Amino acid sequence: MIVVHHLNNSRSQRILWLLEELGLAYDIKKYQRDPKTMLAPPELVAVHPLGKSPVISDGDTVVAESGAIIEYLVGRYGDGRLSPAPGTPERLRYTYFLHYAEGSAMPPLLLKLVFDRVETSPAPFFVRPIARAIARKVKDGFVRPQIRRHLDFLEGELARRDWFAGADFSAADIQMSFPLEAAAARAGLDAQFPKLTGFLERIHARPAYRRALERGGPYDYA
Ligand SMILES: N[C@@H](CCC(=O)N[C@@H](CS)C(=O)NCC(=O)O)C(=O)O
């Protein structure tokens, strides 16, 4: 039996969604973030040394890292579903977006989250203005323009084709959902980007997405 080690409000929602799309049976082991630090509880370290989610186990096999989990599940159980045929331009785009989502899209979004916190966290009065000024400088000078560049790029991609890999929905769209949901929640992805907001509406309407939400529990990014 496949077990998903699922942290509330996290990237592991994508894995539940993939399993629902593939119609596979699975169990969920739920973990709650610390409400103050938002970090995962230490029990996750027993599953994988990094203590992050998602992680899955499938018998004795443990797989961490969303992209690797998606490749593992689609390769082992997909029977050709949710991934374009090898050797095609669609397959190359599929591979690209599987890596791009975590390797390129998430870092500036994570920086935004961190510097938003620096700006708003309580600090001694003599440190506060300096911390805020640094946070603002990094966000204005680097983070916001980077996020804008990514969103413009992605909007252009979806202007050329319906889904990230090509004409058909694939697991690359599942992988891309998290950075886009995060950008919509806190980084300016709005109606200026009609292809991207349309993408989010289309994925949120998928029955498998809805089922995954029911099983996974509350998810703020959606
Ligand atoms: N690139 C990794 C990122 C994993 C990751 O950072 N997961 C977050 C949840 S969205 C987490 O476990 N955060 C809690 C923590 O770092 O303690 C992946 O895609 O699997």
Ligand as a Chemical Component Dictionary entry (heavy atoms), coordinates in Angstrom:
data_LIG
# 
_chem_comp.id                   LIG 
_chem_comp.type                 NON-POLYMER 
_chem_comp.pdbx_formal_charge   0 
_chem_comp.three_letter_code    LIG 
# 
loop_
_chem_comp_atom.comp_id 
_chem_comp_atom.atom_id 
_chem_comp_atom.alt_atom_id 
_chem_comp_atom.type_symbol 
_chem_comp_atom.charge 
_chem_comp_atom.model_Cartn_x 
_chem_comp_atom.model_Cartn_y 
_chem_comp_atom.model_Cartn_z 
_chem_comp_atom.pdbx_ordinal 
LIG N1  N1  N 0 11.366 20.703 -2.925 1  
LIG C1  C1  C 0 10.722 19.939 -1.888 2  
LIG C2  C2  C 0 10.252 20.885 -0.802 3  
LIG C3  C3  C 0 9.720  20.184 0.416  4  
LIG C4  C4  C 0 9.237  21.184 1.442  5  
LIG O1  O1  O 0 9.899  22.191 1.725  6  
LIG N2  N2  N 0 8.061  20.921 2.027  7  
LIG C5  C5  C 0 7.484  21.823 2.974  8  
LIG C6  C6  C 0 5.964  21.763 2.866  9  
LIG S1  S1  S 0 5.316  22.660 1.544  10 
LIG C7  C7  C 0 7.803  21.395 4.397  11 
LIG O2  O2  O 0 7.902  20.214 4.674  12 
LIG N3  N3  N 0 7.896  22.381 5.291  13 
LIG C8  C8  C 0 8.020  22.171 6.687  14 
LIG C9  C9  C 0 9.443  22.214 7.178  15 
LIG O3  O3  O 0 10.337 22.630 6.417  16 
LIG O4  O4  O 0 9.653  21.879 8.347  17 
LIG C10 C10 C 0 9.571  19.145 -2.519 18 
LIG O5  O5  O 0 8.999  19.603 -3.511 19 
LIG O6  O6  O 0 9.246  18.051 -2.032 20 
# 
loop_
_chem_comp_bond.comp_id 
_chem_comp_bond.atom_id_1 
_chem_comp_bond.atom_id_2 
_chem_comp_bond.value_order 
_chem_comp_bond.pdbx_ordinal 
LIG N1  C1  SING 1  
LIG C1  C2  SING 2  
LIG C1  C10 SING 3  
LIG C2  C3  SING 4  
LIG C3  C4  SING 5  
LIG C4  O1  DOUB 6  
LIG C4  N2  SING 7  
LIG N2  C5  SING 8  
LIG C5  C6  SING 9  
LIG C5  C7  SING 10 
LIG C6  S1  SING 11 
LIG C7  O2  DOUB 12 
LIG C7  N3  SING 13 
LIG N3  C8  SING 14 
LIG C8  C9  SING 15 
LIG C9  O3  DOUB 16 
LIG C9  O4  SING 17 
LIG C10 O5  DOUB 18 
LIG C10 O6  SING 19 
# 
